[in-house]
Amino acid sequence: MCKVHRRFSGNLQLPPLSWRQAEKERERGRPLTPEDDPVTPSRPTSLPIASLPRIDITKADPDSFEGENGPSFCCSPPDLQASPGSGLVLHPNAASHGQRRESFLYRSDSDYELSPKSLSRNSSIVGELHGEDLIVTPFAQVLASLRTVRNNFTTLTNVQDMDPLGSDYVSMCLLADESYQKLAMETMEELDWCLDQLETIQTYRSVSDMASNKFKRMLNRELSHLSEMSRSGNQVSEYISNTFLGELQQQHGVKKVSHSSSISGSIGNRFGVKTDQEELLSKDLEDINKWGLNIFKVAEHSQNRPLTCVMYAIFQERDLMRTFKIPTDTFVTFMLTLEGHYHSDVAYHNSLHAADVAQSTHILLSTPALDAVFTDLEILAAIFAAAIHDVDHPGVSNQFLINTNSELALMYNDESVLENHHLAVGFKLLQEENCDIFQNLNKKQRQTLRRMVIDMVLATDMSKHMSLLANLKTMVETKKVTSSGVLLLDNCTDRMQVLCNVVHCADLSNPTKPLDLYRQWTDRIMDEFFHQGDRERERGMEVSPMCDKHTASVERTQVGFIDYIVHPLWETWADLVHPDAQDILDTLEDNRNWYQSMIPQSPSPPFYASDGEESPLQEGEDRPVASKFQFELTLDEQEGLGTEGCGVVVDTGRDGMETATQDESSAET
């Protein structure tokens, strides 16, 4: 490979590095000084911005629809479904990240820097404010550096800044010789770093892939540390990796479900279902527009039809049945049929969960920052996607279906097996008698809605989590450092990215709900996990992580789940809709602290052999230590790391001796 030689080489003393260190290593709010980390030579990977943005809505140019990416199949043309207001303006805000514990994304990633030639640097974009807003996605960091170079150039050349959006802190006065030389060196270093980064970018990767791969490397390091702490920590690490860092029986026909007795008395009912506890249900549904609706009470008071009555209430609240001319009896018939295809004997992925995700999606779409951003058709698609996203769920994971060579896995080629099945069943049910709730949509609207629903439901595949997070964070941070500061959602691609994250956030919202509700969801998901583990043990299969009821640590699992999956996602969402999600983040942190406080009270589970029987220890024998967890990067990701991609795995055997082996595997499991 040809290397570009820089025209400038100097040895002036560079300014001290200022980057964010892990919270536990320094007092909150105190900047990192050279004394804190005198030997770190690498460039920081979290760039500070002067202040945290606040998002307001502004009307987008009506002629700009699809202007950025051109027409898209999933988009409606301007005359059909133009977005009523699709610009998000990022404004400075006095609040800072320092007020709340940040996720692992904001820790130093210097060991995994893209460019090995990077030097310590201090971005001129750093303000003197105590509360800095840090950017962590690679593409946004390059933009921030180039912005700094531009600002420094105007200062060094004393050229009048013609940019009306130029930064206020750019000085137009001539500098003293010493200051001039220092600023020139800093500017050259900024430009060199940008060139280094651009040289390492692989043309076939998107900018969000850069962020996704970086986040995976950082999470891998966090999970490796966690796995070394204890056997339960190793299980939590393996579970998070297998579920969120990815790439049965024969396909069931849509069964006929008779609801004639329920439907006959429900059309005139204000909740869509027949119940003898109407007043209690009415009181429950007063919270339909609030975060933390008690869906368990709704199920109790609706004859176990929570999905039907919640969807009925949402459609009434949003006037969607009138907007899209959906007959009430058709809507109720479809919802009862859909709810009948959720399995009540599945502990977690049942109609309770579907109702909860649908109502959470409804709330997220109602956030003030997103007011008037989405069209009615997009809102209809998102709520419908949430309702069908787990229909006919068998209570086992995609990996279980793949490992057992199920018909579903064979049908969908091991790719998002359950998510594809949920979509097939959901759309198939529309063909049942008096179930087509979209009968009055025109052909273009039906095509557009179907495409959007497919994208949103496929996005609920948890193996796609890191890509969704990277996409959202790159979008937010890129606009933070651009001159416009406006996040235009005037094309389908950008709006669909946000909508996919809306449903994904709703699907991962249990830890953000009131603690009593969150604990019930935790009990249900662990019960479902344990049931799968029992089936795997009966088949002689290796029990999946967190599915072994004899060894799983529920509390530790939830803390790890929040720290490495839920918190980074909701933290990014909160940046997008700031300050609308601050209460959600507060609840999440409180719930995390509660589960953390419960860990010491949980006795360490005994060691069980593979057959589930407790394994007795001989006198003087130590408990076996689980092998060190390692998440394997794909070949493409290893290429991005150079020689760092060929990792050395430290294998801790039963005797406790560590042996280093070269990891030759490049396939992602």
C-alpha positions in Angstrom: 0.0 0.0 0.0 1.3 3.5 -0.9 1.6 5.8 2.0 1.1 9.5 1.8 4.0 11.4 3.2 3.2 14.6 5.0 4.8 17.8 3.9 5.2 18.9 7.5 7.1 17.3 10.2 7.8 19.1 13.5 8.6 18.4 17.1 7.0 21.3 18.9 5.4 20.4 22.2 1.7 19.5 21.6 -1.0 20.9 24.0 -2.1 18.6 26.8 -4.6 15.9 25.9 -8.1 16.3 27.2 -10.4 13.2 26.9 -13.0 11.5 29.0 -11.8 8.9 31.4 -14.0 6.2 33.0 -16.1 7.8 35.8 -14.6 5.6 38.5 -11.1 6.9 37.8 -11.7 10.6 38.5 -14.1 12.9 40.3 -17.2 13.8 38.3 -16.8 17.1 36.6 -13.0 17.4 36.9 -11.2 17.4 33.6 -8.6 14.8 33.0 -5.1 16.2 33.4 -1.7 15.0 32.1 -1.0 13.8 35.7 -4.0 11.5 35.5 -2.7 9.8 32.4 0.9 10.9 31.6 1.8 8.0 29.2 -1.2 7.6 26.9 0.1 8.5 23.5 -3.0 7.8 21.4 -5.6 10.2 20.2 -8.9 10.4 22.1 -11.9 8.9 20.5 -14.5 11.0 22.2 -14.4 14.6 21.0 -16.0 17.2 23.2 -18.5 19.7 21.9 -19.2 22.9 23.7 -22.7 21.9 25.0 -25.5 19.4 24.8 -28.0 20.1 22.1 -31.7 20.7 22.5 -34.0 19.7 19.7 -36.8 21.9 18.4 -39.0 21.3 15.4 -38.9 23.5 12.4 -40.8 23.3 9.1 -38.8 21.7 6.4 -38.7 23.0 2.8 -41.7 21.3 1.1 -39.7 21.0 -2.1 -36.9 19.2 -0.4 -38.7 15.9 0.1 -36.4 13.1 -1.2 -33.9 15.8 -2.3 -31.0 14.1 -0.6 -31.3 10.5 -1.6 -33.7 10.6 -4.5 -37.0 8.7 -4.7 -37.3 5.6 -2.6 -39.7 2.7 -2.9 -40.6 2.9 0.8 -41.5 6.6 0.5 -44.7 8.3 -0.5 -44.4 11.1 -3.0 -44.9 14.6 -1.8 -48.4 14.9 -3.1 -49.5 11.8 -1.2 -47.7 11.8 2.1 -45.4 14.8 2.5 -44.0 15.1 5.9 -45.9 17.8 7.8 -42.8 19.1 9.5 -39.5 17.2 9.2 -36.6 19.3 10.6 -34.9 18.9 13.9 -32.9 21.9 15.0 -30.0 21.3 17.5 -29.6 24.2 19.9 -27.2 24.6 22.8 -28.4 23.7 26.2 -27.0 24.3 29.6 -27.5 20.7 30.6 -24.5 18.4 30.4 -23.8 14.7 30.4 -21.9 15.1 33.6 -25.2 15.1 35.5 -25.8 11.4 34.7 -23.7 8.3 34.5 -22.8 7.7 30.9 -22.7 4.4 29.0 -19.5 2.6 28.0 -19.6 4.3 24.6 -18.0 7.4 26.2 -15.0 5.6 27.6 -11.7 5.8 25.9 -11.3 3.5 22.9 -7.6 4.4 22.4 -6.5 0.8 22.2 -8.7 0.3 19.2 -8.0 3.5 17.2 -8.5 3.1 13.5 -5.3 4.9 12.6 -2.1 3.6 14.3 -0.4 6.9 13.3 -2.6 9.0 15.5 -1.0 11.4 17.9 -2.2 13.1 21.0 -4.3 16.0 20.1 -6.5 18.6 21.6 -9.4 19.7 19.4 -9.9 23.4 19.0 -13.6 22.7 19.3 -13.3 22.1 23.0 -15.0 24.8 24.9 -14.1 26.1 28.4 -17.5 25.0 29.7 -17.4 22.5 32.5 -20.1 20.4 30.9 -18.9 19.1 27.5 -20.8 17.1 25.0 -18.7 14.3 23.6 -19.0 12.7 20.2 -17.9 9.2 19.7 -18.8 8.1 16.2 -15.8 8.2 13.8 -17.5 10.1 10.9 -18.8 12.8 13.2 -15.3 13.1 14.8 -13.7 13.7 11.3 -16.3 16.4 10.6 -15.5 18.0 14.0 -11.8 18.0 13.3 -12.3 19.5 9.8 -14.5 22.2 11.4 -11.7 23.0 13.8 -9.2 23.2 10.9 -11.5 25.7 9.2 -11.9 27.8 12.3 -8.2 27.8 12.9 -7.5 28.8 9.3 -9.7 31.9 9.6 -7.7 32.9 12.7 -4.3 32.2 11.3 -4.9 34.1 8.1 -7.1 36.8 9.6 -9.6 36.2 6.8 -13.1 37.4 7.6 -15.4 34.4 8.3 -18.1 34.6 5.6 -20.0 31.7 7.1 -23.1 33.1 8.9 -23.2 30.0 11.0 -19.5 30.2 12.0 -18.5 29.6 15.6 -18.6 32.5 18.0 -15.3 31.6 19.6 -13.2 32.1 16.4 -10.8 35.1 17.1 -10.2 37.4 14.2 -7.3 39.3 15.7 -3.7 38.7 14.8 -1.8 36.3 17.2 1.5 36.7 18.8 4.3 34.7 17.2 4.4 32.0 19.9 0.6 31.6 19.9 0.5 31.7 16.1 3.1 28.9 15.9 1.3 26.8 18.5 -2.1 27.2 16.7 -0.5 26.3 13.4 0.9 23.1 14.9 -2.5 22.2 16.3 -4.2 22.8 13.0 -1.6 20.7 11.1 -2.1 17.9 13.6 -5.9 18.1 13.2 -5.6 17.9 9.4 -3.1 15.0 9.6 -5.4 13.0 11.8 -8.3 13.6 9.4 -6.2 12.4 6.5 -5.1 9.3 8.4 -8.7 8.5 9.2 -9.8 9.0 5.6 -7.0 6.7 4.4 -8.2 3.9 6.6 -11.8 4.1 5.5 -12.9 1.2 3.3 -15.0 2.4 0.4 -17.6 -0.4 0.7 -18.5 0.5 4.3 -21.0 3.1 5.3 -20.2 5.7 7.9 -22.5 4.0 10.3 -20.6 0.7 9.8 -17.5 2.5 11.1 -19.4 3.4 14.3 -20.9 -0.1 14.6 -17.6 -1.8 14.3 -16.0 0.6 16.9 -18.9 0.0 19.3 -18.5 -3.8 18.9 -14.8 -3.6 19.7 -15.5 -1.4 22.8 -18.3 -3.7 23.9 -16.1 -6.8 23.4 -13.5 -5.3 25.7 -16.2 -4.5 28.3 -17.6 -8.0 28.1 -14.1 -9.6 28.3 -13.5 -7.7 31.6 -16.9 -8.7 32.9 -16.3 -12.4 32.1 -13.2 -12.4 34.1 -15.0 -11.3 37.3 -17.1 -14.4 37.9 -18.8 -17.4 36.4 -22.1 -15.5 36.3 -20.3 -12.6 34.7 -19.1 -14.9 32.0 -22.6 -16.1 31.3 -23.9 -12.5 31.1 -21.2 -11.7 28.6 -21.9 -14.7 26.5 -25.6 -14.0 26.5 -25.2 -10.3 25.5 -22.8 -11.3 22.7 -25.0 -14.1 21.3 -28.1 -12.0 21.4 -27.1 -8.5 20.5 -23.9 -8.8 18.4 -25.0 -10.9 15.5 -24.9 -11.1 12.2 -39.1 -25.4 15.5 -41.7 -26.7 14.1 -42.9 -26.7 10.5 -44.3 -23.4 9.2 -47.7 -23.1 10.8 -50.6 -22.2 8.6 -52.8 -19.4 9.8 -55.4 -21.0 11.9 -59.0 -20.0 11.8 -60.0 -18.5 15.1 -63.6 -17.9 15.9 -64.4 -14.8 17.8 -68.0 -14.4 16.8 -69.3 -14.4 20.4 -66.8 -11.6 21.4 -67.2 -9.6 18.2 -71.0 -9.5 18.3 -71.0 -7.7 21.6 -67.9 -5.6 21.1 -68.6 -3.3 18.2 -70.5 -0.8 20.3 -68.1 -1.2 23.2 -65.7 1.7 23.8 -62.7 -0.5 24.3 -63.1 -3.0 21.4 -63.6 -5.9 23.8 -66.5 -7.3 25.8 -65.8 -7.1 29.6 -67.8 -7.0 32.8 -65.1 -4.8 34.4 -65.6 -1.8 32.1 -65.1 0.8 34.8 -61.8 -0.7 36.0 -60.6 -1.0 32.4 -61.6 2.6 31.8 -59.5 3.7 34.7 -56.5 1.7 33.5 -56.7 3.2 30.0 -56.6 6.7 31.4 -52.9 6.2 31.3 -52.9 5.3 27.5 -50.8 8.4 26.8 -48.4 7.9 29.8 -45.1 6.1 30.0 -45.6 3.1 32.3 -49.2 2.0 31.6 -49.9 -1.1 33.7 -50.5 -3.5 31.0 -51.0 -6.3 33.4 -54.0 -4.6 34.9 -55.3 -3.9 31.4 -55.1 -7.7 30.7 -56.8 -8.5 33.9 -59.8 -6.2 33.3 -60.2 -6.9 29.5 -60.7 -10.7 29.6 -57.1 -11.2 28.7 -57.3 -9.1 25.6 -54.7 -6.4 26.3 -53.5 -6.0 22.7 -57.0 -5.5 21.2 -58.1 -2.9 23.7 -54.8 -1.1 23.8 -54.7 -0.9 20.0 -58.3 0.2 19.9 -57.6 3.0 22.4 -54.5 4.1 20.4 -56.4 4.2 17.1 -59.2 6.1 18.7 -56.8 8.5 20.4 -55.0 9.2 17.1 -58.2 9.1 15.0 -56.6 6.6 12.6 -59.8 4.7 11.9 -61.4 7.8 10.5 -58.2 8.9 8.7 -57.8 5.6 6.9 -61.5 4.7 6.7 -61.1 1.5 8.8 -64.5 -0.1 9.6 -64.7 -0.6 13.4 -65.9 -4.2 13.1 -63.1 -5.0 10.7 -60.5 -3.5 13.1 -61.9 -5.4 16.1 -62.1 -8.7 14.1 -58.5 -8.3 12.9 -57.1 -7.5 16.4 -58.9 -10.4 18.1 -57.6 -12.7 15.3 -54.1 -11.3 15.7 -54.2 -11.6 19.5 -55.4 -15.2 19.1 -52.2 -16.0 17.3 -50.0 -14.9 20.2 -49.5 -17.9 22.5 -50.8 -17.5 26.0 -48.6 -20.3 27.3 -45.4 -18.4 26.3 -44.3 -16.5 29.3 -42.9 -13.3 27.8 -43.4 -13.1 24.0 -47.2 -13.0 24.2 -49.9 -10.5 23.6 -49.0 -8.7 26.8 -45.6 -7.9 25.4 -47.1 -6.9 22.0 -49.5 -4.5 23.8 -46.7 -3.0 25.8 -44.5 -2.4 22.8 -47.5 -0.9 20.8 -48.3 1.5 23.6 -44.6 2.4 24.1 -44.3 3.1 20.4 -47.4 5.3 20.6 -45.8 7.3 23.4 -42.4 7.7 21.7 -44.1 8.9 18.5 -45.9 11.5 20.7 -42.7 13.0 22.1 -42.8 16.8 21.6 -39.5 16.9 19.7 -41.0 14.7 17.0 -44.4 16.5 16.8 -45.5 16.8 13.1 -42.4 15.0 11.8 -44.1 11.8 10.7 -47.0 11.3 8.3 -50.2 9.6 9.3 -49.2 6.6 7.2 -45.9 6.3 8.9 -47.5 6.4 12.3 -50.0 3.8 11.2 -47.2 1.6 10.0 -45.1 1.9 13.2 -48.0 1.1 15.5 -49.1 -1.8 13.3 -45.5 -3.1 13.2 -45.3 -3.0 17.0 -48.6 -5.0 17.3 -47.5 -7.8 15.0 -43.8 -7.9 15.7 -43.8 -11.1 17.8 -47.0 -12.8 16.6 -46.9 -16.7 16.8 -43.7 -16.6 18.8 -42.9 -20.1 19.9 -41.0 -19.0 23.1 -37.5 -20.0 21.9 -34.7 -18.0 20.3 -33.6 -17.7 16.6 -30.5 -19.7 17.6 -32.5 -22.5 19.0 -34.5 -22.8 15.8 -31.3 -22.8 13.8 -29.5 -25.3 16.0 -32.5 -27.7 15.8 -32.8 -27.4 12.0 -36.4 -26.3 12.3 -38.6 -25.8 9.3 -38.7 -22.0 10.0 -34.9 -21.8 10.0 -34.7 -23.7 6.7 -37.4 -21.6 5.2 -35.7 -18.3 6.0 -32.1 -19.5 5.5 -31.2 -18.8 9.2 -31.6 -15.1 8.7 -33.9 -13.3 11.2 -36.0 -16.4 11.3 -38.6 -15.4 13.8 -38.9 -11.8 12.6 -39.6 -13.0 9.0 -42.2 -15.4 10.4 -43.9 -12.7 12.5 -44.2 -10.6 9.3 -45.6 -13.5 7.2 -48.2 -14.3 9.8 -49.2 -10.7 10.5 -49.8 -9.9 6.8 -51.4 -13.3 6.1 -54.0 -12.5 8.8 -55.1 -9.5 6.8 -56.4 -11.9 4.2 -58.8 -13.6 6.7 -62.5 -12.8 6.4 -63.3 -9.2 7.5 -59.7 -8.6 8.7 -58.3 -6.3 6.0 -58.0 -3.1 8.0 -56.1 -1.5 5.0 -58.8 -2.2 2.5 -59.4 1.5 1.8 -55.7 2.4 1.2 -54.8 2.9 -2.4 -52.2 0.7 -4.0 -49.3 3.1 -3.4 -50.1 3.5 0.2 -50.4 -0.2 0.7 -47.0 -0.8 -0.9 -45.4 1.9 1.1 -46.9 0.7 4.4 -45.9 -2.9 3.7 -42.3 -1.8 3.0 -42.1 0.3 6.2 -43.6 -2.5 8.4 -41.2 -5.0 7.0 -38.2 -2.8 7.8 -39.4 -2.0 11.3 -40.2 -5.6 12.3 -36.9 -6.9 10.9 -35.2 -4.2 13.0 -36.5 -6.0 16.1 -34.0 -8.8 15.5 -31.7 -8.2 18.4 -28.6 -9.3 16.4 -29.1 -6.0 14.5 -29.0 -3.9 17.7 -25.5 -2.6 17.3 -26.1 -1.5 13.7 -29.3 0.3 14.7 -27.5 2.1 17.6 -24.6 3.1 15.4 -26.9 4.4 12.7 -28.8 6.5 15.1 -25.8 7.9 17.0 -24.0 8.7 13.7 -27.0 10.6 12.5 -27.3 12.6 15.8 -23.6 13.4 16.2 -23.0 14.3 12.5 -25.6 17.0 12.8 -24.1 18.2 16.1 -20.8 19.1 14.3 -22.1 20.4 11.0 -22.6 24.1 10.3 -26.3 23.8 9.8 -27.1 22.0 13.1 -30.3 20.9 11.5 -31.4 17.2 11.3 -33.6 17.2 8.3 -36.0 14.2 8.2 -37.4 15.2 4.8 -36.7 11.9 3.1 -37.9 8.4 3.8 -34.5 6.9 4.5 -33.8 9.2 7.5 -37.4 9.0 8.8 -37.3 5.2 8.5 -34.1 5.1 10.5 -35.8 7.0 13.3 -38.9 4.9 13.1 -37.0 1.6 13.2 -35.3 2.9 16.4 -38.7 3.9 17.8 -39.9 0.3 17.6 -36.5 -1.0 18.8 -36.5 1.3 21.8 -40.1 0.2 22.6 -39.1 -3.4 22.4 -36.2 -2.7 24.8 -38.2 -0.5 27.2 -38.9 -2.9 30.1 -36.0 -1.5 32.2 -37.2 2.0 31.7 -40.7 1.3 33.2 -41.7 1.6 36.9 -39.8 -1.0 39.0 -42.8 -3.1 39.9 -43.6 -3.5 36.2 -40.0 -4.1 35.2 -39.6 -6.9 37.8 -42.7 -8.7 36.4 -41.2 -8.5 32.9 -37.9 -9.8 34.2 -39.6 -12.8 35.9 -41.4 -13.6 32.6 -38.4 -13.4 30.3 -36.3 -15.5 32.7 -39.1 -18.1 32.9 -39.1 -18.3 29.1 -35.3 -18.6 29.0 -35.4 -21.4 31.6 -38.0 -23.3 29.6 -35.8 -23.1 26.5 -32.9 -24.3 28.6 -34.9 -27.3 29.8 -35.7 -28.2 26.2 -32.1 -27.9 25.2 -31.0 -30.1 28.2 -33.7 -32.7 27.2 -32.3 -32.8 23.7 -28.7 -33.2 24.9 -27.8 -29.8 23.5 -25.6 -27.2 25.1 -27.7 -25.0 27.3 -27.8 -21.4 25.9 -26.4 -18.5 28.0 -28.8 -17.4 30.8 -31.1 -20.3 30.0 -29.8 -22.6 32.7 -32.0 -22.3 35.8 -29.4 -23.8 38.0 -26.6 -21.3 37.3 -28.2 -18.1 35.9 -27.8 -14.9 37.9 -30.9 -12.9 37.3 -29.8 -9.7 39.0 -26.4 -9.6 37.4 -27.9 -10.3 34.0 -30.2 -7.3 34.3 -27.3 -5.0 35.3 -25.2 -6.1 32.4 -28.2 -5.9 30.1 -28.8 -2.3 31.1 -25.1 -1.2 31.1 -24.2 -2.6 27.7 -27.5 -2.7 25.7 -30.3 -0.6 27.1 -28.5 2.4 28.5 -26.4 3.2 25.4 -29.6 2.9 23.2 -31.8 5.1 25.4 -28.9 7.6 26.0 -28.7 8.1 22.2 -32.5 8.4 21.9 -32.5 11.0 24.7 -29.9 13.0 22.7 -32.2 13.0 19.7 -35.3 14.2 21.6 -33.7 16.1 24.4 -35.0 17.0 26.9 -38.1 14.8 26.4 -36.6 11.5 27.6 -34.9 12.7 30.8 -37.5 11.1 33.1 -37.0 7.8 31.2 -33.3 7.9 31.8 -33.8 8.7 35.5 -36.0 5.6 35.9 -33.6 3.4 34.0 -30.8 4.5 36.3 -32.9 3.9 39.4 -33.9 0.4 38.2 -30.3 -0.4 37.4 -29.2 0.7 40.9 -31.9 -1.5 42.5 -30.8 -4.6 40.7 -27.2 -3.8 41.5 -28.1 -3.5 45.2 -29.7 -7.0 45.0 -26.6 -8.8 43.7 -24.9 -9.2 47.1 -28.1 -10.7 48.5 -28.3 -13.3 45.8 -26.4 -16.5 46.9 -23.9 -17.8 44.4 -25.5 -20.7 42.6 -24.0 -24.2 43.1 -21.9 -25.7 40.2 -24.0 -28.1 38.2 -22.8 -30.7 35.7 -24.0 -30.7 32.2 -26.8 -33.1 33.1 -28.2 -30.6 35.6 -27.1 -32.6 38.7 -25.0 -30.8 41.3 -21.4 -31.8 41.0 -19.7 -32.6 44.3 -16.2 -31.4 45.0 -13.4 -33.6 46.2 -11.5 -32.3 49.3 -9.3 -29.5 48.4 -10.7 -29.1 44.9 -11.7 -25.6 43.6 -14.7 -24.7 41.6 -14.0 -24.8 37.9 -13.6 -21.4 36.3 -15.4 -20.6 33.1 -13.3 -20.0 30.0 -12.7 -16.4 29.2 -15.4 -14.9 27.0 -14.3 -13.5 23.6 -16.6 -12.0 21.0 -15.2 -12.9 17.5 -15.0 -10.2 14.9 -15.9 -10.8 11.3 -13.2 -10.9 8.7 -14.1 -7.4 7.5 -13.9 -6.0 11.0 -10.5 -7.6 11.5 -9.2 -6.0 8.4 -10.2 -2.6 9.9 -8.0 -3.4 12.9 -4.9 -4.6 11.0 -2.8 -6.8 13.2 -5.1 -6.1 16.2 -7.7 -8.3 14.6 -5.7 -11.5 15.3 -6.4 -11.8 19.0 -4.8 -14.0 21.5 -7.3 -15.8 23.6 -6.4 -16.5 27.2 -8.1 -19.9 28.0 -8.6 -20.6 31.7 -9.0 -24.3 32.1 -10.4 -26.3 35.0 -7.0 -26.4 36.7 -6.9 -22.6 36.8 -3.8 -22.4 34.6 -3.9 -19.8 31.8 -2.7 -20.8 28.3 -2.5 -18.4 25.4 -3.7 -19.6 22.1 -3.8 -17.9 18.7 -7.4 -17.2 17.7 -7.7 -18.3 14.0 -11.4 -18.1 13.8 -12.8 -15.2 11.8 -16.4 -16.2 11.5 -19.0 -14.5 13.6 -21.2 -16.9 15.5 
